[in-house]
Amino acid sequence: MRRAAILCLLVAVLAAAPVAHASGTRAKASVAALQVGLRAQRLYPGPIDGLAGPLTKSGLAQLETAHGMRADGRLGTRERRALGLLGSPLLGQRELWPGLAGWDVASLEFQLVAYGLPRAAVDGRFDRATQMALERFQRRHGLRPDGIVGRQTFRTLAHGAARKAPRPLVTHIVAAGESFFSIAERYHVSPFLLAKQNGLRLTGIIVPGQKLRLPRGATTTAGDGATPASRGSVRASLDRWAAVYGVDPALARALAWMESGFQQDVVSNVGAIGVMQLLPETWDWVDVVLLGHSTPRTADGDVQAGVRYLRWQLDQFHGDRKLALAGWYQGARAVREIGIYNDTKQFVSIVLQLYGNV
């Protein structure tokens, strides 16, 4: 009875537990789990952000209508049952370990984003990426890093231990000999976003003693604890896939250097990931529409998907490099219908300056 009471309490606390969100609002793991379930049924095209916005509400209403329920937008047992495998059980109702799938796994994964789990991996399936992020959470909070969510891990999650994590890095004082690229490499952020965060051009000059604000997600440790791919291996991967898809390798390298400085563990404040800084939704689209198969979520897979997407942009604009890069940055449709934004012009200009130099 006592164990059941503890689990019931944990279910109630974890189901309502908010997670800090970049916008300042409070995201909920339960909403993220709903988004995962709706996405699996092709009812939600938006990001897994834990915020009950219009797309989430619309997807829930469509689910209710499809299953003969009144579309009142209220998430209950019937709605979760309609989601099938990803609709239950609630987080805290069972121990979790690799190989399981469900609503509780999606809820857990969303809370583990703060511990390096890519948002693209929040899919309700407890795989290796989930296990590694969980082990980081456990080590951070003095728990045995066994990759299993038992009573102690549930307790730590329920008591909001994530809010006790070290405060994110905020600023960096420029030292002699440093550049945007060397600083970006140190903190695992995009060089372009580092410059943009400070209202500077990536091609501008920074001086010793200058204070730079760091983009969200800056850290001095690699995101997944693994040895990152070397710049040499990333460069070789770029050249190889450029040859496969008929892309100028110098253009692919310039774009990748601009986006990440050839770093595989960069995650931007909007969730773009890896060497090519693809949004998870874009990467999924490339897999489904352009490639017809899933690429591995590795540095090489990231490069393959990114170079294939660059090939698509070039095709959209009949090989025009400037327009293809603009389409990469702001979207091909926006380029055609609206024109090139000033921010995009700066991005394109810098990539073309890097062309042939990296």
N, C-alpha and C positions, 0 to 999 in steps of 0.2 A: 504493500500500500504506500509506504513512504517513497519508494522508488518511482511509483506511478505518479505520485503527487509532485515530485521534483520534476519529472519529465513534463507534466502538464504545465507547470510554472515556466519551464524553459520554452515550451512551445509558445506560450502567450507572450513572453518577453521577446523571443527571437522573431516571431512573426511581425511584431510591430517595430522592431529595432530600426531606427533611421541610420543612414550612412551619410557622412559629409559629402557634399557635391560641389563641384567647382563654381556653380552659379550662386552658391550661398544658401540655396534651398536644401531641404532634407530629403534625400532619396531613401526609398524603402526597399529592403531585400525582397519583400513579398511582391511588390510591384515589378521588380526585376524578374522574379520567377514567373509572374504572369506574362510578361513580355516574351520570355523565352518560350513558354508554352504556346502563345499566340503566333510567334514567328514560325515555330515548327509546323503550324497549320496554315501558314501563308496568310495570316490575318494581321500581321504587324510588320511593317517595313522599316521601322525606326530603330534608333540605337537602344541597347540595353542599358538604360541610365537610371532605372528605379523611380522615375518621375511619371506620375499619371497624367500625361499630356493628352492632347486631342487624338493622336494616333493610337495610343493605348486604349482610350475610352471607345474609340470607333471599332477597334479590333474586338474588344470585349462585347460590344453591342452586336457585332456580326456573329460572334460565337453563340451568344444567347439566342438570336433569331434562328440560326441554323439548327439549333437543338430544341426548338419549340419553347423557349423560355421568353418571358417578358423582358424586353431589352431595357432594363432599368439601370444598367451600368454598375450593379452591386456584385462584388465578388463574393461568392459563397460556395458551399459544398457542391452544388449542382454544376456551377461553372467550372470548378476545378476537376470534377469528374469528367466533364466534356473534353478536357484537355488530354485525357488518356494518361499515358505513362508519365508525362511531365506535369500532371496535375496534383499529385500527392506523393508521399505524405508531407505534412508540414515539418519544417526544420525542428529537430528535437525529439521526434517520435521514434527514431531508430538510430543506432550507430551507423556511421558512414565510413566507407572504405572504397578503394579503387574498384571500378567495375560496376558500381551502382549507378542508377539514373533516377531522376525524379525532381519534383518541386523542391524538396529539401536540398538537393545537390545544387540546383540553380541558385537558391537563396544563399547557400554557403559560398558558392563561387563569386557571387556579386560582392560579398563582404571581403573576399580574398583579393579583389582587384587592388586594394590598398597595399597588398603584399606581393605585387608583381605579376599577378595573373592577368594576361591580356584580356581586354573586354571581348575580343573575338572568341575566347575560350569559354565564356559564360554560356553554356549550352545545355546545362542540366545533366551532363555526363561526367562522372568522376574518372578522369583520365590522368595521365602522367603529369600534365601541366597543373591540374588541380592539386594533385598530391604534393608537388614541389612547393606550390604557394602555401599550402596548408602547413607543410613542415617549416617554412619560413615563419609563419604566424606562431607556430608552437615554440620555436626557438626564441623568437622575440619576447615571448611571455613566460619563459622559464618552464615550458612543458616538455615532456619527452617527445621528440620529433618523430613519431611513429607513422605519420600520415593517415591516422585513423581519428575520426571525430567521436570520442567517447565522452563520458560524463565531465571530466575536467576541462576538455576543450569546449564543450557546450557551455559550461559555467563561465569560462573566460569570454566567450562570444557574447553571452547573455548580459554580462556585467559591463559591456562596452569597453573592453580592453583596447580595442582599436583606437579609441580616442586618446589613449596614453602613449601612442607611438611617438617617436621623436618628431619635433616640429620640422616641416619641410625646409630645405635650404632656401634662402631668400636672396642673398647678394654675394657677389664675388669681387674682391679687389684685384684689379689687373696687376700682374707682376711683369717684370722686364722680360721681353722675348715672347710673351703670350699673344695669341691671336684669337679671333672668334672661334676658329676651328679647334685649336688646342684646348680652349676652355670648354667648348661643347663636348669634346671627347672626354674630358675629365668628369663632367657631370652627366654624361649620357643624354644629351639633348640635341635638338636640331640647331645647327649653326645659324640658319636663316631665322628661326624663331627666337634665338638668343639676341640677334641683332634687332629684330622687329620689336621684341619686348622692351628694348631700350630706345626705340625711336631712331635707330641708326641704320645705315646701309651696311650690308655685309662686306662691301668693298671699302668701307671707310676705315679710318685709323683710330685705334684705341691706344691709350698711353698708360704707363705704370702709375698706379695710385687711383686710377679711374674706377668708380664703383658701378658694377653692372647688376641689374636685377635678373634673376634666373627664372626661366619659364617653369611652370608647374611641372612636377614630376622629376625635377633635378635630383640626382643622387650621386654619391661617389662610389657606389657598388653596382655591379652588373645586375640587371633585373631578375634573372632566374638563377643566379649563383653559378651558372655554367661558364666555362671558358668561352669568351666571345670569338666569333670568326675574325681572323686577322684581316688587315686591309688587303694584303696580297691575295688571299683567297676570295675576298669579295670582288676585287678587281678582276680576277680570273673568271669568276662566275658571271660578272657583267659582260665580259668579252665573249664568253661562250654562248650565253643566251642571246646576245645581240646578233651573233652570227646565225643562230637558229632562226630568229624572227626577222632577219634582214634589216636590222637597225644599226645606224652608225655607232660603233662602240664608243667613240669619243663623246657622242651626245649622251648615251646611256650613263657613262661615267660622270660627266659633268652634272647631270641631273641627280644622280645618287649622291655625289659629293655635296651638292647644294642642300639636298634634303636631310642627310644624316652624317656627312663626313665619313661614309662607309661604315657606319656603326649599326649593328643588328639589334641592339637592345634599347634603342631610342623609342620612347612613347610620348607623343605630343599631348598637349592639354585637351585636344579634341578626340584623342584615341587613335590617331594614325600611328602605325607601328613599323619598326624595322628599317632596313637599309633604304627602301624606296618610299617609306612613310605612306603606305597605302592605308586608307580607312578599312576596317574589317569588312564593311559592307561592299566596298569596291573590290577587295580581294575575293570575296565570295562571288561577286558578279563575274569577275574575270574567270574564276574556276568554272562556273556554270555556263556562261555564255560564250566566252572566247576559247577556253581550253577543253571544256567537256569533261574535266576530271579535277579532282582536288589536288592542289599542290601541297607539299609538306610545309608545316609552319616552322620553317628553318630559314637561315639567312639565304641559302640557295633557292629555296622555294619562294621566298619574298622577292628575290631578284628576278626569278623566272616570271612571276605574276606581274611585277612592275614593268619589265621590259616588254612583255606581251601587251600590257595596257598602253605603253608608249607607242608601240607599233599601231595599235588601234587609233590612237590620237593622230598619228601621222597619216593614216589612211583617211580619217575624217576630213583632213585639210589638205589632201592631195600632196603630201610630203613637205608642206610648209613647216619648217622647224619652229618658227616664232609662234604661229597659230597653234601648233601641236602642244608646245610648252604652255601656252596660255590655257588651252583646253585641259591640260593636266592639272593646272593650278586652280582654275575656277569652274571647269566643266565645259565641255564642247558646246552644249546647247546655249549656255550663257554667252559664250564667245560669239556664236552665230547671231543670236537674237538681240544682245545688248551691246556687244563690243568688249574691248579689253579694259578691265579696271586699272586704275593707277597702281594699286598694289601688285597686280599681276604683271604690269609692265616692268616693275622693279625686279620681280622674280625672274622673268624671262631674260632681262638684261644681264643679270648676274650669272645665270646658267650659261649664257652665250659667251660671257667673259671667261668662264671656267673651261669652256670647250677647247679641247686640245692641250690643256694644262694640267690635267689630273689623270 
